[in-house]
Amino acid sequence: SASTLYNKLRALTGMSVSSFIRDIRMKEAMRLAMQPDIRVSDLAYRVGFRDPKYFATCFKKEFGVQPSEYIESLSKDRKT
């Protein structure tokens, strides 16, 4: 049942289902951000967020930096 799944997931990860899914999406966003010339809105949509602003908020909360700043730092690293 759904409640059993939720309880098992919380027992194994210590996270709620929505937090677990958001965590996976954020990790995928970090991976996809390495693609050259990707925009934040494209990144948000590709990992399953409907609102790029909410994606940016979640990204900053998770990693401590705005996604645009992270993408910019990656592009600088590629140029050097």
C-alpha positions in Angstrom: 0.0 0.0 0.0 1.0 3.6 -0.3 1.4 4.1 3.4 3.7 1.1 3.7 5.8 2.5 0.9 6.0 5.9 2.6 6.9 4.3 5.9 9.6 2.1 4.3 11.1 5.1 2.5 11.2 7.2 5.6 12.8 4.3 7.5 15.5 3.7 4.9 16.3 7.3 4.0 15.0 9.5 6.8 13.2 11.6 4.1 9.6 12.0 3.0 8.7 10.9 -0.5 8.6 14.5 -1.8 12.0 15.3 -0.2 13.5 12.1 -1.7 12.2 12.9 -5.2 13.4 16.5 -4.9 16.8 15.2 -3.9 17.1 13.0 -6.9 16.0 15.8 -9.2 18.6 18.2 -7.7 21.4 15.6 -8.2 20.2 15.2 -11.8 20.2 19.0 -12.3 23.8 19.1 -11.1 24.7 16.5 -13.7 22.8 18.2 -16.5 24.2 21.6 -15.6 27.5 20.4 -17.0 26.1 20.7 -20.6 27.4 23.7 -22.4 25.0 26.7 -22.9 22.1 25.3 -20.8 19.6 27.8 -19.4 18.2 27.6 -15.9 14.6 27.3 -17.1 15.5 24.5 -19.5 17.3 22.7 -16.6 14.3 23.1 -14.3 11.9 21.7 -16.9 14.2 18.8 -17.8 14.4 17.6 -14.1 10.6 17.9 -13.7 10.0 21.3 -12.2 7.2 23.4 -13.6 8.3 26.7 -12.1 12.0 27.8 -12.7 11.8 30.2 -9.7 10.8 27.3 -7.4 13.6 25.2 -8.9 16.1 28.0 -8.2 14.9 28.3 -4.6 15.3 24.5 -4.1 18.7 24.5 -5.8 20.0 27.3 -3.6 18.6 25.6 -0.5 20.3 22.3 -1.4 23.7 23.6 -2.7 24.0 27.1 -1.3 24.4 28.8 -4.7 22.0 30.0 -7.4 21.8 27.6 -10.4 22.8 30.5 -12.7 25.9 31.1 -10.7 26.7 27.4 -10.7 26.3 27.1 -14.5 28.4 30.2 -14.9 31.2 28.8 -12.7 31.2 25.6 -14.8 31.4 27.5 -18.0 34.4 29.5 -16.7 36.1 26.2 -15.7 35.6 24.9 -19.2 37.2 27.9 -20.7 40.3 27.7 -18.6 
